[in-house]
Amino acid sequence: MKPDYLIVGSGLSALVFGALMAHAGKKVHILEAHEHAGGFGHTFTLSKDYTFNAQLHYVWDCGEGHTVNRVLKKLGLDQTVTFERYDPQGFDHMRMPGYKLDIPSDLQELLRRLMDLFPEAGDRLSRFIHDVDKTREGLKYLSPPIQPLEVLQHGGEVFCAIQYLNSTLQDVFDKFKLPLPAQTLLALQWPDFLLPPQQLSFYAWVLLFRGYQEGAFYPTQHFEHVIDSLVQVIEEHDGKVLLNQEVTKFCVTAQTVTGVEAIDRITHETREFSGDTVICNMDPKKAAKMIGISQFSKTVQRKLNYEYSPSNYMAYCVVKDLDLRDYGFGKWNVFHTEHPDLNEAFAQMYEHHDYSKPSFAITTPTLLSDSVRDCPPDCQIVEFLTVANYAYFHQLRQESPKAYRLKKQEIFDSILDVVEAHYVPNFRKHLVFHVTGSPTTNERFCWCPQGNSYGSSLTPQQMTLGRLNHHTSLRNFYFCNASSGYPGFAPTFWTGALLYQNLSGDVILGNS
Ligand SMILES: Cc1cc2nc3c(=O)[nH]c(=O)nc-3n(C[C@H](O)[C@H](O)[C@H](O)COP(=O)(O)OP(=O)(O)OC[C@H]3O[C@@H](n4cnc5c(N)ncnc54)[C@H](O)[C@@H]3O)c2cc1C
């Protein structure tokens, strides 16, 4: 029987939408090109013993009444899909030569720590923090579904937010004349956006920074449990998640999408699938090209003309007979830069492929939950993340697989040199397994064009008014992914839930 919803892709927004619809009694079929569900959130096992999550580290908006919690409650999963909180005294540890700052949950405590480090800039820091807080409040009332009465009641906050509509984080740092090291410490979580302050939307930074302050979380039973639980809801309600099905064509008649063609990546057979409504979780621009851009309205065509976010480099590592807690790691992330200026650091790595002064994130998933994971008890997992240029890696891989491998190794060595110098002497001696991923790895395993990390790039131009949403202008066809909502675990929960809410009329979202 034809499903009510045929979904292309099993990324988080698709699974959330699909689970909510299935739970509400609709028949849902999902077609996923990869052998695992979850998109960027999928989990993979290597060397039999070691399990890694592809691209999720920590998440926000999971507390009581917040988006993730509301969705899980609606699905009856809130008692089984639970989260561990990062250390509220310091969930992100920012490190650069000569400076250290642990970001606490409390904004006033953050201000106090910043003032201790930069007493001469106290007043400017205080005004900056004030506007960060007010902008966050204003954005709550400006995010859809907008309630005009609430916007009026919170005019001060809304006005504060609106004045930064087109601002980058750097614009706001400059407005308040913050000292460069203070800027660097505050923006060191740049791998969460893969953009430097000069290009990053101030809104994007505020939402993530304040979101994590309200609570940075890690799933008690790791990310695969979240993905598996959403899949289970779909399957328990007579739905299907079909893996290894790569959609190669959308069937469109008279501006109406009726189904798709997909090739089975194991048997190489091509099959047609139809659905009353088709939901597109794969990259909207790529899907639109498959359909024919001219089929879309001029407004949607304009919105589809987005630039992709930069891609990334990942190193997934296993260390043995080493407790990372003895070396400054714990229920927090560590963000490190060797270069004191993040705009420069980013340009060196992204534009010049020079990793001699790297800036990167270090995450330690085994330290975040006591739940048993597929990693032997004498081992711990540690992951490193930084930016990388797709065009460069793509060309290297095409021209010389050896040069491609050497470049990945060079970046890894540069990161490990910093790790051994500042954190864990003899780290390499304890390293029993590692695998590195480049922009082309992202493209191969997450099917993201140009290996993009966060969908459309999080610049001010692309974060606000001209941003794509669910609307496609074709009948029975909706977009539902990071680029047509917002990237990140909680934002993709929100994206899937918002589409569910719009199509079903069942209101589940609040202003979180
Ligand atoms: C390096 C990195 C680190 C990150 N860290 C975090 C973090 O710490 N916290 C956080 O909250 N977020 C993080 N994110 C962001 C988060 O992972 C993503 O924003 C989110 O998972 C995207 O979900 P999505 O719904 O857009 O779908 P996607 O994950 O983009 O999934 C799309 C799915 O569609 C499938 N697909 C594509 N084409 C086809 C086709 N033709 N046929 C069938 N299927 C197809 C793909 O295989 C994929 O499964 C990170 C992302 C990256 C890259």
The ligand as a Tripos MOL2 file, in Angstrom:
@<TRIPOS>MOLECULE
LIG
   53    58     1     0     0
SMALL
NO_CHARGES

@<TRIPOS>ATOM
      1 C1         31.7920   17.4690   11.7660 C.3       1 LIG1
      2 C2         30.4170   17.6820   12.2890 C.ar      1 LIG1
      3 C3         30.2240   17.7800   13.6390 C.ar      1 LIG1
      4 C4         28.9560   17.9910   14.1440 C.ar      1 LIG1
      5 N1         28.7970   18.0610   15.4900 N.ar      1 LIG1
      6 C5         27.5790   18.2800   16.0020 C.ar      1 LIG1
      7 C6         27.4070   18.3410   17.4070 C.ar      1 LIG1
      8 O1         28.3330   18.1360   18.1780 O.2       1 LIG1
      9 N2         26.1650   18.6240   17.8860 N.ar      1 LIG1
     10 C7         25.1110   18.8530   17.0550 C.ar      1 LIG1
     11 O2         24.0260   19.1240   17.5560 O.2       1 LIG1
     12 N3         25.2400   18.7700   15.7140 N.ar      1 LIG1
     13 C8         26.4510   18.4970   15.1640 C.ar      1 LIG1
     14 N4         26.5930   18.3990   13.8030 N.ar      1 LIG1
     15 C9         25.4380   18.7070   12.9300 C.3       1 LIG1
     16 C10        24.4420   17.5870   12.7910 C.3       1 LIG1
     17 O3         25.1150   16.3410   12.7230 O.3       1 LIG1
     18 C11        23.6070   17.7760   11.5050 C.3       1 LIG1
     19 O4         23.1790   19.1120   11.3860 O.3       1 LIG1
     20 C12        22.3570   16.8930   11.4470 C.3       1 LIG1
     21 O5         22.6580   15.5770   11.8210 O.3       1 LIG1
     22 C13        21.8000   16.9610   10.0150 C.3       1 LIG1
     23 O6         20.5960   16.2350    9.9100 O.3       1 LIG1
     24 P1         19.6920   16.3230    8.6090 P.3       1 LIG1
     25 O7         18.3080   16.0040    9.0080 O.co2     1 LIG1
     26 O8         19.9300   17.5970    7.8830 O.co2     1 LIG1
     27 O9         20.1450   15.1160    7.6790 O.3       1 LIG1
     28 P2         21.5400   14.5510    7.1990 P.3       1 LIG1
     29 O10        22.3310   14.1160    8.3470 O.co2     1 LIG1
     30 O11        22.1460   15.4740    6.2050 O.co2     1 LIG1
     31 O12        21.0500   13.2490    6.4520 O.3       1 LIG1
     32 C14        20.5850   13.2260    5.1310 C.3       1 LIG1
     33 C15        20.3960   11.7690    4.7740 C.3       1 LIG1
     34 O13        19.9550   11.6800    3.4280 O.3       1 LIG1
     35 C16        20.5950   10.5880    2.8150 C.3       1 LIG1
     36 N5         20.6000   10.7940    1.3790 N.ar      1 LIG1
     37 C17        21.2200   11.7650    0.6730 C.ar      1 LIG1
     38 N6         21.0150   11.6050   -0.6200 N.ar      1 LIG1
     39 C18        20.2290   10.5150   -0.7630 C.ar      1 LIG1
     40 C19        19.6760    9.8550   -1.8770 C.ar      1 LIG1
     41 N7         19.8800   10.2700   -3.1140 N.pl3     1 LIG1
     42 N8         18.9090    8.7580   -1.6620 N.ar      1 LIG1
     43 C20        18.6710    8.3100   -0.3890 C.ar      1 LIG1
     44 N9         19.1970    8.9100    0.7030 N.ar      1 LIG1
     45 C21        19.9550    9.9920    0.5040 C.ar      1 LIG1
     46 C22        21.9890   10.6070    3.4070 C.3       1 LIG1
     47 O14        22.6670    9.3850    3.2750 O.3       1 LIG1
     48 C23        21.6840   10.9510    4.8620 C.3       1 LIG1
     49 O15        21.4550    9.8150    5.6420 O.3       1 LIG1
     50 C24        27.8480   18.1390   13.2640 C.ar      1 LIG1
     51 C25        28.0410   17.9990   11.8910 C.ar      1 LIG1
     52 C26        29.3140   17.7660   11.4030 C.ar      1 LIG1
     53 C27        29.5150   17.5870    9.9360 C.3       1 LIG1
@<TRIPOS>BOND
     1     1     2 1
     2     2     3 ar
     3     2    52 ar
     4     3     4 ar
     5     4     5 ar
     6     4    50 ar
     7     5     6 ar
     8     6     7 ar
     9     6    13 1
    10     7     8 2
    11     7     9 ar
    12     9    10 ar
    13    10    11 2
    14    10    12 ar
    15    12    13 ar
    16    13    14 ar
    17    14    15 1
    18    14    50 ar
    19    15    16 1
    20    16    17 1
    21    16    18 1
    22    18    19 1
    23    18    20 1
    24    20    21 1
    25    20    22 1
    26    22    23 1
    27    23    24 1
    28    24    25 2
    29    24    26 1
    30    24    27 1
    31    27    28 1
    32    28    29 2
    33    28    30 1
    34    28    31 1
    35    31    32 1
    36    32    33 1
    37    33    34 1
    38    33    48 1
    39    34    35 1
    40    35    36 1
    41    35    46 1
    42    36    37 ar
    43    36    45 ar
    44    37    38 ar
    45    38    39 ar
    46    39    40 ar
    47    39    45 ar
    48    40    41 1
    49    40    42 ar
    50    42    43 ar
    51    43    44 ar
    52    44    45 ar
    53    46    47 1
    54    46    48 1
    55    48    49 1
    56    50    51 ar
    57    51    52 ar
    58    52    53 1
@<TRIPOS>SUBSTRUCTURE
     1 LIG1         1 GROUP 0 **** ****
